Amino acid sequence: EIIFSFLFFLACSYLVSVIVVIDPDILFSELFRTSTAPSLFDLIFCDPPYKLLLANSIVSGIIRGNLLRPGGIVVVEHSTFESIMRPPMWQHIAVRHFGETCIDFFMLSTNNADE
């Protein structure tokens, strides 16, 4: 619910002109297998099932698939019992806690040095 409210806010604010929702089955079976992404995204939201502890695997898939544009943002919603490892070239720009839910915000660096 938090993520969809945020997406609605972005769309209404004209910060995002196109929102792409990718079914998780497609994401794992097709998108992460390709060496080149169909497109680069400015903003990626991840909200995997908490009990499966998939957040780090999804973040790794985003990196392997080269899905994020430099300066792009990744928002990962996950359980407070799962820690997200910050990938090289990603800045951890914010974190929010809501009970047992944690939302991490990362940004891909626009230069070649680790942040």
Secondary structure, 3 states (H helix, E strand, C coil): CHHHHHHHHHHHCCCCCCCCCCCHHHHHHCHHHCCCCCCCEEEEEECCCHHHCCHHHHHHHHHHCCCEEEEEEEEEEEECCCCCCCCCCEEEEEEEEECCEEEEEEEECCCCCCC
